[in-house]
């Protein structure tokens, strides 16, 4: 088979897209899912939301990305993408509670190294 044919060009493009785009994502999912879940008592110190335009099947729209920053007992702060809008809306700056999350170890592909699992607010 000659790489100059349409099929050959398609295969080169398909392999390139897989190696550059899909493979790093799959590796990241495997690495994060293999990490143990961690739990820490934290305080919410920030919230932010960004929007990005996109084109769904029914026209144009906006996709929101919600982020919450948590302060850990050692004073460090980490920001997590919280996909569930109800959870995001329910949590406020100053809330304290138990954060469950997974975090990739250092020296791995950096494609979103923290994964929010849940947050249980302290009783008031």
Beta strands, then each sheet from edge to edge (+ up, - down):
strand 1: 38-56
strand 2: 59-71
strand 3: 77-81
strand 4: 96-103
strand 5: 114-121
sheet 1: 3+ 2- 1+ 4- 5+
end
